Amino acid sequence: MSRIWRILLAVLLLLAVAAVGGSWWAWSQWTGPGPGSADTSVVVEVPVGMTLLAAADTLEARGLLRDARVLLAGARLTGQTRSLRAGLYRLPGGRSPRDLLADLTSGRTVQIRVTLAEGLDAEQSAAVLADKLTFGAERFLVVADSLVRARAAAEGWLPIGRGVAWMDSLLAEPGPQVPRRLHWCEGYLAPDTYLFGAGADPLTVARHLIRTQWDRLDSALAVASAGPKVFHSPHELLTLASIVEAEARQANERTRIAAVYSNRLRQGRRLEADPTVAYLLHKRGRRMFFKDLEVASPYNTYRSGGLPPGPIGNPGLACLLAAARPDSTRELYFVSDGHGGHVFSRTLREHQEAVRRFRRAKAAERRRRGG
């Protein structure tokens, strides 16, 4: 073999060794452990629209990557430069660049626990969600309102004379008839404790809450009492249940309160439900006055007959079931007993006596406190 061929062969061998060595080095950088310990973790946020370059720089700055260029090169070679999933990620130390990229493209974000209590109204529920998740309350309400309105328009379950256009006009802006802002999604945001990914968007969350409430409505309708009903649509059942939710402080009174309101509706009496006025005037949990009961609004059940146009809060499953299947009683009235429960009456005379006893008890309590 001539000297030239020997030199050429040596060069080729050196290049092959270098290529193998370079490939091994690149692979070890891509798959080898990163800085830090698996016993510690770092929470990293990937906002919507974040680029891979920005994400890699963040990982390097947070001590999870030695060199952001390794992750970028690996992503290009594997075709994952546009695969990031927005959200909040808890990433342990010691992860390889390959594993870190897999984490950020998996969508396995930190789970956040959110509790929506029974009876919260739409704005209160949106505020709870906004406090825990990454979107604003107003953005959520716009999305949730549009979902419920679209279903109402498609399925036509609003009562005659109170269709979509009428509700739109009522919900448009606060005015004399409706002093507060109202929402299409009122009542349809199922109360419960949920686990959402930290990057969950308002559409995903709203769809889940609304779908859950519709499933519960279907369950309640399935067990509804036989015979003529005081509600003629799921929307009206939801509205009645929301009033029961606002009144009931003790679980064993739900079906009895539902019976009182059902009896009044059946007899053509006005509901005269304080919570409807409190909701209308944003005075829930605050003292109301006789002048409050004079506001001219379809939500004021002291002046308007039948059910209000829509729910006054988001009722839980127990109150939906109570409204669908109330007790079989002839009671038409109830008043607080001063201890979290109520005194129920069949006649106005009995009710007036119960009211007098309640007022005497409250007056005596004030005197004791004053003394």
C-alpha positions in Angstrom: 0.0 0.0 0.0 1.5 3.3 -1.0 2.2 6.0 1.6 -0.5 8.2 0.2 -3.2 5.5 0.7 -2.0 4.8 4.2 -2.3 8.5 5.1 -5.8 8.7 3.5 -6.9 5.6 5.4 -5.6 7.1 8.7 -7.5 10.3 8.0 -10.7 8.4 7.3 -10.3 6.4 10.5 -9.7 9.6 12.5 -12.8 11.2 10.9 -14.9 8.1 11.7 -13.7 8.1 15.3 -14.4 11.8 15.6 -17.9 11.3 14.1 -18.6 8.5 16.5 -17.2 10.4 19.4 -19.1 13.5 18.4 -22.3 11.6 18.0 -21.8 9.9 21.4 -21.1 13.3 23.0 -24.2 14.9 21.4 -26.3 12.0 22.5 -25.0 12.1 26.0 -25.7 15.9 26.2 -29.2 15.2 24.9 -30.1 12.3 27.1 -27.7 12.7 30.1 -28.8 14.0 33.5 -29.1 17.8 33.8 -28.0 19.9 36.8 -29.7 19.7 40.1 -31.2 16.8 42.1 -34.3 14.8 41.6 -35.2 15.6 45.3 -35.8 19.2 44.4 -38.2 20.7 41.8 -38.8 24.0 40.1 -42.2 25.4 39.0 -42.0 26.8 35.5 -44.8 28.7 33.7 -45.2 28.3 29.9 -47.5 31.1 28.9 -49.7 30.8 25.8 -47.6 31.7 22.8 -44.2 31.2 24.4 -41.5 30.3 22.0 -39.2 27.3 22.4 -36.2 29.6 22.6 -37.8 31.6 25.4 -38.7 28.3 27.2 -35.1 26.9 26.8 -33.6 30.2 28.2 -36.0 30.0 31.1 -35.0 26.4 31.9 -31.3 27.4 31.8 -31.9 30.5 34.0 -33.8 28.4 36.5 -30.9 25.9 36.8 -32.5 23.0 34.9 -30.4 23.1 31.8 -26.7 23.6 31.4 -27.0 24.8 27.8 -30.2 25.9 26.2 -28.7 25.2 22.7 -28.8 21.4 23.4 -32.6 21.5 23.9 -33.1 23.7 20.9 -31.0 21.4 18.7 -32.8 18.3 20.0 -36.2 19.8 19.3 -35.2 20.7 15.8 -33.9 17.2 15.1 -37.1 15.6 16.5 -39.5 18.1 14.9 -40.9 19.5 18.2 -40.1 23.2 17.9 -43.8 24.1 17.9 -45.1 21.5 20.4 -45.0 23.4 23.7 -48.2 23.2 25.8 -49.1 26.2 27.9 -49.4 25.7 31.6 -47.6 25.5 34.9 -45.1 22.7 35.2 -43.3 21.2 38.3 -40.0 20.0 37.0 -37.5 18.0 39.1 -33.8 18.6 38.9 -31.5 16.2 37.1 -33.8 15.8 34.1 -32.1 15.4 30.7 -32.9 18.0 28.0 -34.8 15.3 26.1 -37.0 14.6 29.2 -37.5 18.3 29.8 -38.8 18.8 26.3 -41.1 15.8 26.8 -42.4 17.4 30.0 -43.2 20.7 28.3 -44.9 19.1 25.3 -46.9 16.6 27.4 -49.5 19.0 28.8 -49.1 17.3 32.3 -49.4 20.6 34.1 -49.7 21.3 37.8 -53.2 20.5 39.0 -54.9 23.4 40.9 -57.8 22.7 43.2 -60.8 25.1 42.8 -63.9 24.9 45.0 -67.1 26.7 43.9 -69.5 26.7 46.8 -73.2 26.1 46.3 -75.2 29.3 45.9 -72.4 31.5 44.6 -73.6 33.7 41.8 -71.9 33.8 38.4 -69.7 36.8 39.2 -68.6 35.3 42.5 -67.8 32.0 40.8 -65.8 33.8 38.1 -63.8 35.6 40.8 -62.9 32.4 42.5 -61.7 30.9 39.2 -59.7 33.9 38.3 -58.0 33.9 41.7 -56.9 30.3 41.2 -56.3 30.1 37.4 -54.5 32.2 34.9 -57.5 34.0 33.2 -59.5 37.0 34.2 -63.0 36.8 35.6 -64.5 39.0 32.9 -63.0 36.9 30.1 -64.5 33.8 31.7 -67.9 35.3 32.0 -68.0 36.4 28.3 -67.1 32.8 27.3 -69.6 31.2 29.7 -72.4 33.6 28.7 -71.9 32.9 25.0 -72.1 29.1 25.6 -75.3 29.2 27.5 -76.9 31.7 25.2 -76.0 29.6 22.1 -77.7 26.6 23.7 -80.8 28.6 24.6 -81.1 29.9 21.1 -80.6 26.4 19.6 -82.9 24.4 21.9 -85.6 27.0 22.6 -86.1 26.2 26.3 -86.9 29.7 27.4 -90.5 30.4 28.2 -92.8 32.0 25.7 -92.6 35.8 25.9 -89.2 35.5 27.5 -87.1 34.4 24.6 -83.4 35.0 23.7 -84.1 38.6 22.5 -86.0 39.5 25.6 -83.3 38.1 27.8 -80.6 39.9 25.8 -82.4 43.2 26.5 -82.7 42.4 30.2 -79.1 41.4 30.5 -77.6 44.1 28.3 -76.9 46.8 30.8 -78.0 47.6 34.4 -81.1 49.8 34.4 -84.2 50.5 36.5 -85.6 47.0 36.1 -82.3 45.3 36.7 -79.9 47.4 38.9 -77.1 44.9 38.6 -75.4 43.2 35.7 -76.8 39.8 35.0 -75.4 36.9 33.1 -76.6 34.1 30.8 -74.5 31.6 32.6 -76.1 32.3 36.0 -77.1 29.0 37.5 -75.2 26.9 35.0 -71.8 26.9 36.7 -72.0 23.7 38.7 -70.7 24.1 42.2 -68.1 21.5 43.2 -64.4 21.0 43.9 -62.5 20.6 40.7 -58.9 20.0 39.6 -57.8 22.0 36.6 -54.5 22.3 34.9 -52.8 25.5 35.7 -52.9 26.5 32.1 -56.6 25.7 31.6 -58.3 28.2 29.3 -61.7 29.8 30.1 -63.5 27.9 27.3 -62.3 24.5 28.7 -63.3 25.4 32.2 -66.7 26.9 31.2 -67.6 23.9 29.1 -66.8 21.6 31.9 -68.8 23.5 34.5 -71.8 23.9 32.2 -71.8 20.3 31.1 -71.7 19.2 34.7 -74.7 21.3 35.6 -76.6 20.0 32.6 -75.9 16.4 33.6 -77.2 17.2 37.1 -80.3 18.8 35.6 -80.9 15.7 33.6 -80.6 13.6 36.8 -83.0 15.8 38.6 -85.5 15.7 35.8 -85.3 11.9 35.8 -86.6 11.7 39.4 -89.1 14.6 39.2 -92.4 14.0 40.9 -95.2 12.6 38.7 -98.1 14.8 37.7 -98.3 18.5 36.7 -95.1 20.4 37.4 -94.6 24.0 38.4 -91.6 24.2 36.0 -91.8 23.6 32.3 -88.2 23.5 31.3 -84.8 22.7 32.7 -84.2 26.4 32.9 -87.2 26.9 35.2 -86.2 24.0 37.4 -82.7 25.5 37.7 -84.3 28.8 38.6 -86.5 27.3 41.3 -83.6 25.3 42.7 -81.4 28.4 42.9 -84.1 30.0 45.2 -84.2 26.9 47.4 -80.4 27.0 47.6 -80.5 30.6 48.7 -83.1 29.9 51.4 -82.0 26.5 52.8 -79.5 26.5 55.7 -80.3 23.0 56.8 -80.1 20.0 54.5 -83.3 18.5 55.9 -85.3 21.6 55.0 -84.5 21.7 51.2 -87.5 19.6 50.0 -89.8 21.4 52.5 -88.8 24.8 51.2 -89.2 23.6 47.7 -92.7 22.4 48.6 -93.7 25.8 49.9 -92.6 27.5 46.6 -94.1 24.8 44.5 -97.4 25.1 46.4 -97.4 28.9 45.9 -96.7 28.6 42.2 -99.4 26.0 41.8 -102.0 28.2 43.5 -101.0 31.3 41.4 -99.5 33.1 44.4 -96.4 35.3 44.2 -93.3 33.6 45.6 -92.4 36.6 47.8 -88.9 35.2 48.1 -86.5 37.6 49.7 -83.4 36.1 48.0 -84.7 37.1 44.6 -84.7 40.8 45.7 -81.4 40.5 47.5 -79.8 39.1 44.3 -81.3 41.8 42.2 -80.0 44.6 44.5 -76.7 43.0 45.3 -77.7 42.8 49.0 -77.3 39.1 49.7 -76.3 38.7 53.3 -77.2 42.3 54.1 -80.3 43.8 55.7 -83.2 44.7 53.4 -85.9 47.3 53.9 -89.5 47.5 52.8 -88.6 50.0 50.1 -86.4 47.3 48.5 -89.4 45.2 47.9 -91.0 47.9 45.8 -88.4 47.8 43.0 -90.2 47.2 39.7 -88.4 44.2 38.1 -89.3 40.7 36.9 -86.8 39.5 39.5 -88.8 41.0 42.3 -91.1 38.1 43.3 -93.0 40.4 45.7 -94.3 42.3 42.7 -94.1 39.8 39.8 -95.9 36.5 39.6 -94.3 33.2 38.7 -90.6 32.5 38.7 -88.0 35.2 37.9 -86.5 35.2 34.4 -83.5 33.1 35.5 -81.5 31.6 38.4 -80.2 33.8 41.2 -77.2 31.7 41.9 -75.6 28.3 41.1 -77.5 25.6 43.0 -76.0 22.2 43.9 -77.3 18.8 43.0 -79.2 18.5 46.4 -81.3 21.6 45.7 -81.9 20.5 42.1 -83.3 17.2 43.4 -85.3 19.0 46.0 -86.9 21.3 43.5 -87.7 18.4 41.2 -89.2 16.3 43.9 -90.4 18.4 46.8 -92.2 17.2 49.9 -95.9 16.6 49.7 -97.2 19.2 52.0 -99.8 22.0 52.0 -97.5 24.6 53.6 -97.4 28.0 52.0 -95.2 30.1 54.3 -92.0 29.9 56.3 -90.0 32.3 58.5 -86.6 32.0 60.2 -86.6 30.4 63.6 -83.6 32.4 64.6 -81.3 29.3 64.8 -80.6 28.6 61.2 -83.8 26.8 60.4 -87.4 27.8 59.7 -90.9 27.6 61.0 -93.4 26.4 58.4 -97.1 27.3 58.2 -100.1 26.3 56.2 -102.2 29.4 56.9 -101.5 33.1 56.9 -102.6 33.3 60.6 -100.1 30.6 61.6 -97.4 32.4 59.7 -98.1 35.8 61.2 -97.9 34.3 64.7 -94.6 32.7 63.8 -93.3 36.0 62.5 -94.4 37.7 65.8 -92.6 35.0 67.8 -89.5 35.5 65.7 -89.6 39.3 66.2 -90.1 39.0 69.9 -87.2 36.6 70.2 -85.0 39.0 68.2 -86.0 42.0 70.4 -85.3 40.0 73.5 -81.9 39.1 72.1 -81.1 42.8 71.4 -82.1 43.8 74.9 -79.8 41.1 76.4 -76.9 42.4 74.3 -77.7 45.9 75.3 -77.8 45.0 78.9 
